[in-house]
Amino acid sequence: MKSLIAAAAIGTAALALAGCSVEQTEEGEMPEVEASGGNLPEYDVDTADVDVDTGTTTEEVEVPTMDIDVEEPGEEANAQAEN
Protein backbone atom coordinates (compact mmCIF):
# COMPACT_ATOMS: atom_id res chain seq x y z
CA MET A 1 0.00 0.00 0.00
CA LYS A 2 2.86 2.38 0.86
CA SER A 3 4.53 1.69 -2.47
CA LEU A 4 1.28 2.52 -4.28
CA ILE A 5 1.02 5.84 -2.44
CA ALA A 6 4.69 6.59 -3.17
CA ALA A 7 4.21 5.78 -6.86
CA ALA A 8 1.15 8.04 -7.02
CA ALA A 9 3.05 10.89 -5.34
CA ILE A 10 5.99 10.52 -7.73
CA GLY A 11 3.64 10.41 -10.73
CA THR A 12 1.81 13.51 -9.56
CA ALA A 13 5.09 15.38 -9.04
CA ALA A 14 6.29 14.33 -12.50
CA LEU A 15 3.10 15.61 -14.11
CA ALA A 16 3.29 18.89 -12.18
CA LEU A 17 6.89 19.49 -13.25
CA ALA A 18 6.23 18.51 -16.88
CA GLY A 19 4.17 21.67 -17.39
CA CYS A 20 6.83 24.01 -15.95
CA SER A 21 10.02 25.60 -17.12
CA VAL A 22 12.48 26.01 -14.24
CA GLU A 23 15.72 27.99 -14.43
CA GLN A 24 18.15 28.46 -11.55
CA THR A 25 18.82 32.19 -11.22
CA GLU A 26 21.33 32.13 -8.34
CA GLU A 27 23.79 29.57 -7.00
CA GLY A 28 23.34 28.14 -3.52
CA GLU A 29 25.94 28.50 -0.80
CA MET A 30 26.63 26.26 2.18
CA PRO A 31 26.69 27.98 5.56
CA GLU A 32 29.93 28.53 7.47
CA VAL A 33 31.02 25.92 10.02
CA GLU A 34 29.62 27.99 12.85
CA ALA A 35 26.24 27.69 11.11
CA SER A 36 25.70 31.42 10.87
CA GLY A 37 23.35 31.08 7.94
CA GLY A 38 23.66 30.54 4.25
CA ASN A 39 22.08 31.34 0.93
CA LEU A 40 19.47 29.16 -0.71
CA PRO A 41 19.41 29.04 -4.51
CA GLU A 42 16.77 31.12 -6.27
CA TYR A 43 14.70 29.82 -9.18
CA ASP A 44 12.58 31.47 -11.85
CA VAL A 45 9.60 29.21 -12.64
CA ASP A 46 7.38 29.74 -15.67
CA THR A 47 4.28 27.57 -15.46
CA ALA A 48 2.13 26.44 -18.36
CA ASP A 49 -0.89 28.55 -19.32
CA VAL A 50 -4.14 26.64 -18.77
CA ASP A 51 -7.45 27.86 -20.16
CA VAL A 52 -10.52 26.48 -18.42
CA ASP A 53 -13.96 26.75 -19.98
CA THR A 54 -16.08 28.29 -17.22
CA GLY A 55 -19.38 27.68 -19.02
CA THR A 56 -21.52 25.92 -16.45
CA THR A 57 -25.12 24.85 -16.48
CA THR A 58 -27.60 24.27 -13.68
CA GLU A 59 -29.48 21.00 -13.64
CA GLU A 60 -32.48 20.19 -11.46
CA VAL A 61 -32.47 16.65 -10.08
CA GLU A 62 -35.51 15.05 -8.47
CA VAL A 63 -34.60 13.37 -5.20
CA PRO A 64 -37.05 10.92 -3.59
CA THR A 65 -38.21 11.62 -0.03
CA MET A 66 -38.56 8.99 2.69
CA ASP A 67 -41.42 8.62 5.17
CA ILE A 68 -40.40 6.46 8.14
CA ASP A 69 -42.98 5.38 10.72
CA VAL A 70 -41.90 3.68 13.96
CA GLU A 71 -44.82 2.40 16.03
CA GLU A 72 -43.11 1.19 19.21
CA PRO A 73 -39.49 1.13 20.37
CA GLY A 74 -37.82 -2.14 19.36
CA GLU A 75 -40.05 -2.76 16.33
CA GLU A 76 -38.71 -2.57 12.78
CA ALA A 77 -39.17 0.72 10.94
CA ASN A 78 -41.62 0.80 8.02
CA ALA A 79 -40.06 2.87 5.23
CA GLN A 80 -41.92 3.93 2.10
CA ALA A 81 -40.44 5.94 -0.74
CA GLU A 82 -42.51 8.84 -2.04
CA ASN A 83 -41.97 10.23 -5.53
Sequence and secondary structure as in RCSB ss.txt:
>XXXX:A:sequence
MKSLIAAAAIGTAALALAGCSVEQTEEGEMPEVEASGGNLPEYDVDTADVDVDTGTTTEEVEVPTMDIDVEEPGE
EANAQAEN
>XXXX:A:secstr
 HHHHHHHHHHHHHHHHHTEEEEEEE  B   TT    B  EEEEEE                 EEEEE  STTS
  EEEEE 
